[in-house]
């Protein structure tokens, strides 16, 4: 019963992220503003999905390789699977596996189906994801570099929020506040934290409209 009090986003990965010469996948660590620490990934596909989970304003926590699932096949063979991620959101939990659609093998599909069935027993959502939208990833990756709290500098942040109280082109509002070298890092942080918002589903440019949002 003690396990029910443990949040998955606070636990260490249940298996190590391997790195070796000639490896096809590129593992690494993503610094997450949601959890205030690093989250592991085993490929660039996983990295992109961690980026988007970290950008999600409803996100409360994220963990990689959060738990093992164990079960037996109809033939009695022991099977195990560690999902790639668990995301704790304001409206519940999400179990996530990342695999390109054209590279899903039958034995993997079986594991994903078992994971789907297991998460249903506790009321979580399950996502089996492939490549995310390339435009969204490009748009979100840049402000992600300014996600740390140190980039929210006053009085620039307050001046930007006032400048974009009504929708403005991104560079128009930034120029009204001051020198771009001083202002843009703060603007990117506010976009990352959703205090300012823009449509990331289309390519962002200097005339993209930006408006006030809600700080998460």
N, C-alpha and C positions, 0 to 999 in steps of 0.2 A: 504493500500500500504506500510505502514511502516514495516510490517512484512517481506517483501521481503529482507530487509536489515539485518535481524537478522539471524545469523548462528545457526543452530540447535546444533552444538557442544558446543555452549557457553551458552545454556539455562539449567536451572535446570530441573530435571526429573518432568514429569507432574503428577506422582503419587509416593507415598512413598514406600520404600522397607520395608515390614512388617517382624517383628521378634517376635516369640512367642514360648512358651513352647510346645514341641511335634511337632514342625514344621518339615515337611518331607524334604523341601528344605533348603539349607544353604546359606543365603544371606551374602553379604560382600562388601568390597570396594577393587578395584584394582587400584594401583598407576600406571598411564599411563605416559610413557615418551613422547608419542605423544602430549598429552595435558598439561603435567606438573602438573597433579592433579589427584584426585581420580574419578573413574567411578564405579557406583554401579552394582552389579549383584545379581540375585535372586536364582541362583543354581550353582553347579559346572560346569554344561554344559555351562551356560552363561559365567562363569569365563574363561573357556578354550577358548571360542570364542573371548572374550575381549582380552585375551593374544595374540591370533593370529592376531587380528585386530591391536593391538599395535605393533606387530612385522612387519607388512606390510610396506615396505619402501615407498609405494605410499600414505600412510595414512597422512592426514593433520589434521583431527579431529575426535573425537568419542564422542557420547553422548548416555546415556541410558534413556529409556522411553522418547523419544524426543518430541512426540506430540500425540495428540488424533485425531483419525478419527471418525467422526459421520456420520451415514447414517440410512436409514429406509429400512426395509425388504419389500418384495412384499405385506405383510399383513399390512404394516404401522407401525410395531413395531420399536422403536428406538434402534439402535445398536451402540456400541462404541468399539474401540480397540486402545491400545497404543502399537506400535511395540517395540520390546526389545531394538533395537539399530539403530542409524543412524551413518554411517561412511562417512566422507567427504574425498574423495580421489582426487588425482591430476586430474583424468579424469572424475570426477563426483561424485554423491552421491549414497549411497547404503543403503537401508532399510532392516533390518535384524530381523527375528523372529527365535527363538531357541526352538525347540520342538523335542524330540526323535520320530523317524518315527513310532514306535509301540505304541505311546501314543497320537497320534493326533486324537481328537474326531471330529465328523462331524461338530459340531457347530464351532470348531476352524478352520477347513478347510475352512468353509465359510468366516470367518474373514480374513484368509490368502489370499483367492482369492480376497476379496474386497481390501485388502492392495496392492496386485499385480496390480489391475486395477487402483488404485489411484496413485501409484508411476509412472505408465506409462504416466499419464497426465502431469507430470513435467519432464519426461525424466530420472528418476533415475532407478537404478537396484534394484531388489528385490531378497533376498535370504531367503529361508526357510531351516534352517540347523538342522541337528541332531548331533550325536556324531562325533567329528572331528577325524582325524587319530591319533591314540594313540602314535605312534612313533614320529610324528612331535611335538605333544604337549609335550612329555617328553624332546625332544631335545631343544625345545624353552624355556621351563620353567626355566631351569638352568641359562642361560645367562640373562633371564629377571630379575633375582635378582641383576644383576649388571648394570641395565639400567640407573641409575641416573648419571648425568654428573660428579659427584665427583669421579667416578671410572675411568675416562679418565685422567690418570696421565702422565705427561711428565717428563723425556724423554722416558719413557717406551713405550708409545703409538707409537711414531715415530719409535722406534727401532723395535717394533713388525711389523709395516707396512713394514719396510725395510726387515725384516727377511722373511716375507711371500710374497714378491714381486713375487717370483716364488712359485708355490704350494709346501707345506711342510707338513709332518705329524704334527698334532697339538702340541704334546709334543716336537717334534724335534725342531720346530721353537721357542717354548716357552723357551726351555732349552738354546738355543743359545743366548737369551737375558739376562737371569739371573735366580735368585732364583725363584722357582715356587710360593712361598708364595707372593712375590712382583709382579710377572709377570701375573699370571693366572687371578686375578680379572680384570686387564686391558684388557687381551685377551678376556675374556667373554664379557666385555663391547663393544669391537670392533666387536665381532660377533653379538651382539644385535643391534648395530647401522649400521650393514652391511658394515662397513669399512673393515672387513674381512668376508669371506663367507665360508660356508661348506654345504654339502648336508644334510639337516635335514630330508629328507624322509627315511633315513636308520639310524640305531642306531649309535650314535657317540661314538668313543673310542679314545685311545691315538694315534692310527695310522691314524685316519681320516684325509684326505687331507684338508688343509685350504689354501685359496688364498686371494689376495687383492680384495676388492670390491669397492663400491662407497658410501661415507658417505651421509646419508640422511639429 
